[in-house]
Amino acid sequence: MTLRRIVADTSWGPLTIAGGSRAGEGTTILAPQLRLAMDAGRAHRALPPMNTVAVSHGHMDHLGALGYWASQRYLNSMGPGTVLAPGAIARQIRTLLETFATLEGGRPYLAEVVAVEAGARHQLRKDMELRFFTTDHWVPTLGHVVVWRKRLLRGELSGLPGPEIARLRASGHTVTEDQTLQLMAYCADSGPGLFDTSPEVLGAEVLLLECSFFAPEDRDRARDYGHMHLHDLFEVADRLGCRHLVLLHASRRHRLRQVEEILDQELRPRLQCSLHHLMVDWE
């Protein structure tokens, strides 16, 4: 099937996010420009080119396509890949990939599984890193923030002509400084406790957040299973500092058309940011 696709205007430039998400069926979210997969719950031909897969937790709808990803990368000579997984399940994921490789003939996949914990950092590319945080789910779950580091001319040097800046640099003066920006936050599966434990993620330019339930009678169900309800978003709407809010993980209790109507009528009017979703009906 065709994945949904968003091009978000950010300080870094146009950021493409593609994927699909339905609770219990599959969540596969891709940032192709960064070669990053944020969970790999359903197989799709767009998944193998991602060099890094950040697995949020051990539920099948978030990691069911890992074997496909590793196998396709091997078969198509795409080179080594990296799986970032919560420490609580990293060993099992390593064993899982080894088992798949054995079933396919015994040659190991070129996939390194790296255990990460809340607070860990992983260098994604020279100017970007992932920083991990705990979410509010009923099994150990990690979200992550993509942090972009850019180098800028020091403020006090602004307005100086180029030759003068070059002279200062040549004489040993530091003429630039690093600035970091939370480009994107993927919050995986989480209840509203996330807003208290990791409120900083609300300021990421692009915020990917689940919203599984929408009916008033499902609020207790959402809380019991560590998921977000529409009303939880109502309560933090005025705290969102993102430019783009991207919703994921709608329950099958609602048809997708119903979900879109509810978002348009009830949530969009409360927001100062752009609202998108990557919720699909998997074929």
Secondary structure as GFF3:
##gff-version 3
##sequence-region A 1 283
A	DSSP	beta_strand	4	10	.	.	.	ID=ss1
A	DSSP	beta_strand	13	22	.	.	.	ID=ss2
A	DSSP	beta_strand	26	31	.	.	.	ID=ss3
A	DSSP	three_ten_helix	32	34	.	.	.	ID=ss4
A	DSSP	beta_strand	36	40	.	.	.	ID=ss5
A	DSSP	beta_strand	52	54	.	.	.	ID=ss6
A	DSSP	alpha_helix	60	63	.	.	.	ID=ss7
A	DSSP	alpha_helix	66	75	.	.	.	ID=ss8
A	DSSP	beta_strand	81	86	.	.	.	ID=ss9
A	DSSP	alpha_helix	87	103	.	.	.	ID=ss10
A	DSSP	beta_strand	111	116	.	.	.	ID=ss11
A	DSSP	beta_strand	121	125	.	.	.	ID=ss12
A	DSSP	beta_strand	128	134	.	.	.	ID=ss13
A	DSSP	beta_strand	142	153	.	.	.	ID=ss14
A	DSSP	three_ten_helix	155	157	.	.	.	ID=ss15
A	DSSP	alpha_helix	162	170	.	.	.	ID=ss16
A	DSSP	beta_strand	176	186	.	.	.	ID=ss17
A	DSSP	alpha_helix	194	197	.	.	.	ID=ss18
A	DSSP	three_ten_helix	199	203	.	.	.	ID=ss19
A	DSSP	beta_strand	206	210	.	.	.	ID=ss20
A	DSSP	three_ten_helix	216	218	.	.	.	ID=ss21
A	DSSP	alpha_helix	219	224	.	.	.	ID=ss22
A	DSSP	alpha_helix	230	236	.	.	.	ID=ss23
A	DSSP	three_ten_helix	237	239	.	.	.	ID=ss24
A	DSSP	beta_strand	244	248	.	.	.	ID=ss25
A	DSSP	alpha_helix	256	262	.	.	.	ID=ss26
A	DSSP	pi_helix	263	267	.	.	.	ID=ss27
A	DSSP	three_ten_helix	268	270	.	.	.	ID=ss28
A	DSSP	beta_strand	274	277	.	.	.	ID=ss29
###
